[in-house]
Amino acid sequence: MNDHIKSFFIFIAIGFLAILFDYSTFLIIKKYLNIYLSKFISFIIGTTITYILNKNITFKNFISNSKREYKAKSSNNIIYFYYLISRIPGMVANIIIYSICIRAFLLSDSNIIPFAVSSIFSTFINYVFAYLVLVKNPKRLY
């Protein structure tokens, strides 16, 4: 199987795990905050989980030894910062699609359908940007 296809399926599996954390966190937080702030916070938690797992599992084989050594010397906080920044397009798409699903289909904010639809859509955007940051990113960013 092509390495990119294999990594995409691993990315999806990790994303599914992150979505479980994301959704659970969302359900808890929305009791205390509005749904959009709750969605934002839960998305950040899901992003942190995917960062740790994708960096160490999904994209591990794509990073050359010299790049891995260079990244090992660089600050993990800087790498995480760029990874978090790379998630902004996915997060924006996630929140917009979530809002559209709730309003267009008159669904409850507790309904899993808008959450799932927005998460699936943003997964594709997030894969591309995660690959660019963790694998293809020029050394000058580190």
HELIX and SHEET records of a PDB file:
HELIX    1   1 ASP A    3  ILE A   29  1                                  27    
HELIX    2   2 ILE A   35  LEU A   53  1                                  19    
HELIX    3   3 ASN A   54  THR A   58  3                                   5    
HELIX    4   4 LYS A   60  PHE A   62  5                                   3    
HELIX    5   5 ASN A   65  LYS A   73  1                                   9    
HELIX    6   6 ASN A   76  SER A   86  1                                  11    
HELIX    7   7 ILE A   88  ALA A  104  1                                  17    
HELIX    8   8 ILE A  112  TYR A  131  1                                  20    
HELIX    9   9 LEU A  132  LYS A  136  3                                   5    
HELIX   10  10 LYS A  139  LEU A  141  5                                   3    
END                                                                             
